Amino acid sequence: MFAAFTGRFGVSVPTDELSVWVDQDLCTGDGLCVQYAPEIFEFDVDGLAYVKDGGGTLQLTTGSRAEVPAGLRLEVLDAARECPGDCIHVLRAADGREVAGPDAED
């Protein structure tokens, strides 16, 4: 799926650079993503989740992507896997392949 190393507690940590975006047409406003990674995801006044850029600015343009800092990769991947709306797309930066989300290959 993607390159990873195993940390000292046996947790597999992805080493690939990742980006993420949210499909607001599918977002249920459940909030798991905001709980997993509030540095990356935030609700707007419409009750839907959006990504934030590296400076913390909410990206309201449809399809806006945010880079995922190395220290938040597991949280963002978990958010995508647990999202009830199946609306979070996590892409490998090197080739744009979706590694988590509705279009990811198992």
C-alpha positions in Angstrom: 0.0 0.0 0.0 2.6 2.6 1.1 6.1 2.7 2.6 6.2 2.4 6.4 8.5 1.6 9.3 7.6 0.0 12.5 8.1 2.2 15.6 9.3 1.1 19.0 5.8 0.1 20.1 5.1 -2.0 17.0 3.0 0.7 15.3 3.5 0.9 11.6 4.1 4.6 10.7 3.8 5.6 7.0 6.9 7.3 5.6 5.3 8.6 2.3 4.4 12.2 2.1 0.6 12.5 2.0 -2.1 15.0 1.2 -5.7 15.0 2.1 -9.0 16.5 1.0 -12.7 16.2 2.1 -15.6 15.7 -0.3 -18.2 17.9 1.4 -21.0 16.3 -0.8 -20.5 13.1 1.2 -19.6 14.6 4.6 -22.1 13.7 7.4 -20.7 16.2 9.9 -20.0 13.4 12.4 -16.8 15.0 13.5 -14.5 12.0 13.9 -12.0 13.6 11.6 -11.9 16.7 13.8 -11.4 14.5 16.9 -8.6 12.5 15.2 -6.7 15.4 13.7 -7.9 18.9 14.7 -4.7 20.4 13.2 -5.9 19.2 9.8 -9.7 19.1 9.9 -12.2 21.7 11.1 -15.9 22.4 10.7 -17.2 25.5 8.9 -20.5 27.2 9.7 -22.3 24.8 7.3 -21.5 21.9 9.7 -19.2 20.2 7.2 -15.5 19.3 7.6 -12.8 21.0 5.6 -9.0 20.8 5.6 -6.7 23.4 6.9 -3.4 24.5 5.3 -0.1 24.5 7.2 -0.9 27.9 8.7 -4.3 26.7 10.1 -6.4 28.5 7.5 -9.6 26.7 6.5 -9.6 25.8 2.8 -13.2 26.3 1.6 -12.6 25.7 -2.1 -14.1 22.4 -3.3 -11.3 19.8 -3.6 -8.7 21.8 -1.7 -5.9 19.6 -0.4 -3.7 19.9 2.6 -0.3 18.4 3.2 -0.2 16.0 6.1 2.7 16.6 8.5 4.7 13.5 9.3 3.5 13.5 12.9 -0.1 13.4 11.9 -0.1 10.7 9.2 -1.5 7.9 11.4 -4.3 10.2 12.7 -5.3 11.3 9.2 -5.3 7.7 7.9 -7.4 6.6 10.9 -9.8 9.5 10.3 -10.3 8.4 6.6 -10.8 4.7 7.6 -13.3 5.5 10.3 -15.2 8.3 8.6 -18.9 7.3 8.4 -19.5 9.5 5.3 -16.5 7.9 3.5 -15.6 11.4 2.3 -11.9 11.7 3.3 -9.4 11.1 0.5 -5.7 10.6 1.5 -3.3 10.7 -1.4 0.3 9.7 -1.7 2.1 12.9 -2.8 4.6 11.1 -5.1 2.0 9.7 -7.5 -1.4 10.9 -6.4 -2.6 7.4 -5.6 -5.3 7.2 -2.9 -4.1 5.2 0.0 -7.1 5.7 2.3 -10.6 6.7 1.5 -13.4 5.6 -0.8 -11.2 5.2 -3.9 -8.3 3.4 -2.2 -7.4 0.0 -3.3 -7.3 -2.6 -0.5 
